[in-house]
Amino acid sequence: MDDAGLDVGRLAGEISRAHERLAGTRRELVAATDALSDHERRAKVENADTLLEAKNERTASLYLEGILDTPEHAELVSAKRRMELAHYEARLEVERLELLVRLLEASPRA
């Protein structure tokens, strides 16, 4: 294989590794977002309990309406995030393949 072929192969590998890192980072971001949402929900519930204990029922009720989800709702939100991640990863794969095709088209023919 000549130098141009080695360069094309090296660039193709770099493109693939960069896309793998990007996809991994995106998965970590989704996981961190889920963890943050769970933590935020727990903190709000704890604050709502304090409001209820203070007998400010109207404020506590309004506060609770925006934060208490049913398990079904939480599962739907989680499923939506998983599907968004799958869609994002599919778009990344298409982009990676398009870059590889352009790279191969631009490389000199052996």
Sequence and secondary structure as in RCSB ss.txt:
>XXXX:A:sequence
MDDAGLDVGRLAGEISRAHERLAGTRRELVAATDALSDHERRAKVENADTLLEAKNERTASLYLEGILDTPEHAE
LVSAKRRMELAHYEARLEVERLELLVRLLEASPRA
>XXXX:A:secstr
  HHHHHHHHHHHHHHHHHHHHHHHHHHHHHHHHHHHHHHHHHHHHHHHHHHHTT HHHHHHHHHTT   HHHHH
HHHHHHHHHHHHHHHHHHHHHHHHHHHHHHHS   
